[in-house]
Amino acid sequence: MIVKQLIYNAMKFVISSTELLGHLQSISKVISPKNTLPILDNFLFNLEDKRLEITASDLETTLVTQITIENAKDSGAIAIPARLLTDILKEFPEQPLTFDINLKTLGIIIHSEKGQYKLSGQGGINEYPVLPTVKDAGKNVLKLSSEALNKGISKTIFATSDDELRPIMNGILFELNKDNLTFVASDAQKLVKYQRTDIKASKASAFVLPKKPANLLKNILPKEKGDVTLTFDDKNAMFTLAGYTMVCRLVEGQFPNYNSVIPTNNPNKVIVDRLEFHNVLRRVSVCANQASNLVKLQLSGNQISVSAQDIDFSISGQEVINCKYEGDAMEIGFKSTFLVELASNLSSVEVLIELSDPSRAGLIKPVEKEDENEEILMLLMPMMINA
């Protein structure tokens, strides 16, 4: 990252309006609507040797994007109001824009094809907070593909918690060892464990990535190709991509022993078409009680009866799905919104549901793997069915 004192009185560069807007929109989600420091309502623009770095931060998470500028003059840094600049750029069609910045007066003139816009900036490097860093002592480094990282985050982030009393559950656990990399998220009602056997670390380590930076990565990674370098210590993690760098503070604390809640003896096994199961759940759950969202699964023979009712309004719904079932006849209840969410976050044609009894957690797995290097397991706690 560029970190130099201002030595020029002005800086000037030409950039495509849509290219700049795309980069700003990618990093603008970092900026908090309630920043404690007014300077953080700005993007930090830093130009050096025809390389423009734009930074957005909320102190906890900092996201930097890099753009190569062919037509640039001089160097320097300035903080530009984020919302104002983004709103202006949204209204431009694709065209070159010339930024003419006076570093003494902090005046900014944006020249377009048919006019100009004047803005006022703030001091750059001297006023913007120092970016957090990963210490060399105790540092861990791992390389992985952007696709693998994106999958690990996308497959688990929906299962994270929003419980302010248990912040350790409000993020994704990265568990590294010599055999694989495991991503885990749970809100105590549902749990997702996603494992990559093609990513191996030199030594065992773990950290919890907060939900906000995880969501930022989820938005950026599909646009990226190649490897991501992950560097972390006990406080911070840095993700270095081709066009972006993100540094964030990690969640402090010990993630619960998730393996202890995954049942191992599940004699009742159901194989069902995932899409049909998902669609039936969505239809039937319309009739569920809005407070509980309870949906019942009745398993017998090679059929699943999916039903829900709201006694207060005399509403009910029920459908039958064909399946392959091995086990004793049983009835079990789940929160429909969670069950729909789990089914929608799998991509296999068929899913395997493993159950032990109506009071213990059920497991959901894909029948066929999308990638031979991945393993995914989802867990959902049952709900009490009133007689």
LOMAR-327254 format. One record per residue (C-alpha): y, x, z. Coordinates in steps of 0.2 Angstrom, whole numbers, plus 5000, padded with zeros to 4 digits. Layout:
<nodes>
YXZ
...
</nodes>
This chain:
<nodes>
500050005000
501850064996
502750105012
504350205008
506150195014
507450125002
508250264992
508950164977
510450044977
509649924964
508049884956
507649784940
506049724932
505449604919
503849494923
503049334915
503549184925
501749114925
500949274930
502149294945
501949114950
500049134950
500149284962
501349204973
500349044975
498849144979
499649234994
500949094999
499549005009
499649145022
501449095027
501448985042
502648835043
503048885060
503349065060
504049145075
504949275065
506149215051
505749365040
504049295038
504649145028
504949275014
503849375002
504149565003
504349634986
504049814985
504249904968
503750084966
503250184949
503050024939
501949944952
502549784961
501749744978
502149574985
501649535003
501449375013
501049375032
500949275048
500649425059
498849375061
498449385043
499249485029
498949465011
499549594997
499449574979
499849704966
500549684948
500849824935
502549804928
502849884911
504749854911
505449914927
506950024933
507150114949
506250064966
506549984982
506049834993
506749664997
506249505006
506449354995
506349175002
504549114998
504748924996
506348934986
505649064974
504048974972
504948804969
506048884955
504548964946
503548804946
504848724935
504848864921
503748864906
502949034901
504349154898
504949324903
506049334918
507149484923
507449514941
509049604944
509249654963
510649734972
509849824987
511549854996
512149674995
510349604995
510949484980
509549434968
509949374950
508449304940
508849294921
507949174911
508049144892
509449014894
510249044911
510149134928
509849094946
510649184961
509749204978
510049304994
508649415001
508449505017
508049685021
506349745015
505349885024
506649905038
506449725044
504749665038
503449685052
502249845050
500549795043
499049795054
497849935050
495949975053
495750125064
494750275058
493850285075
492450165075
492750105057
491450025047
491450015028
490349905016
490449874998
489849704991
490149604975
491549474975
490249344969
489149374985
490649374997
491249214989
489549134990
489349185009
491049105013
490848955002
489148915009
489648925027
491548885030
491348695030
490248715046
491548805056
492248725072
494048665076
493748675094
495248765102
494348795118
492948895109
493949005097
492349105093
491648955084
493148935073
492649065061
491149145051
490049275059
489649425048
488049505054
487649675046
486049775047
484949885037
484049745028
485349615024
487049535027
487049365036
488449235036
488349105050
489448965055
489248825067
490248685076
488748645089
488248495079
487848585062
487448765058
487348855042
486449025040
486649115023
485849285021
485949415007
484549535005
485449634992
486849695004
486349825017
487349915030
487050095036
487150025054
487049865063
488749785067
489549605068
491249525068
491949345067
493149315052
494449175057
494449015046
496149045038
495849215030
494149155025
494949005016
496149125008
494749235002
493849084995
495349044984
495549214978
493749284975
493349164960
494749254950
494149424955
492749534947
491849694953
491649754971
492549714987
492749855000
492649785017
493249895031
493349835049
493449895067
493349795083
495049715080
495449705062
494649685045
495249735028
494649665011
495149774996
494949684980
495549734962
497149644963
497349594981
497149674999
497049565014
497049625032
496749505046
496449505065
494649465070
494149325083
493749415099
492249365109
490349355107
489649235095
488249125103
486449175100
486149055085
484349095082
483849015099
484348845093
483348855076
481748765079
480148855073
478848725075
479248585062
477648495057
478448355048
479048405031
480048305017
480348355000
481648244991
482848244976
484448314983
485648224972
484748054974
484748084993
486548134993
487047974983
486047854993
486747925009
488547905003
488147724998
487247675014
488547755025
489847635020
489047515031
488847625046
489847595062
491547695060
491447765077
489747835076
489347855057
487547835062
486247835048
484347805051
482947895041
481247805042
479847915036
478147855031
476947875017
477947955003
479547855006
481147875015
482047715021
483947755023
484847625033
486547595042
487347455051
488847395060
488347255072
490247215077
490547165059
488847105054
488747235040
487147335035
486447435021
484747495016
483847595002
482147674999
481947844991
480347914985
479848084992
478448194996
478048185015
476848275026
476848215044
476748065056
477847915053
479447935062
481247875063
482747985066
484647965066
485948085060
487848075058
488048025040
489648125036
488748285042
487148245032
488148215016
489148375019
487548475020
486748395005
488348424995
488348614999
486648644992
486448664973
484548654972
483648504963
482548464978
482848494996
481548525010
481948435027
480948495042
480748395057
479848405074
480348245083
481848125084
482648225098
482648395090
483748475076
483148455058
483248595046
483748575028
483348705015
483348714996
481548704988
481948824974
483148974976
484648994965
484649184968
483149284973
484249384984
484849244995
484149135009
485048985016
484548875030
485548725037
485348635054
485948465060
485748395077
485048215078
485948065086
485247945098
484547785090
484847625101
483347515102
</nodes>
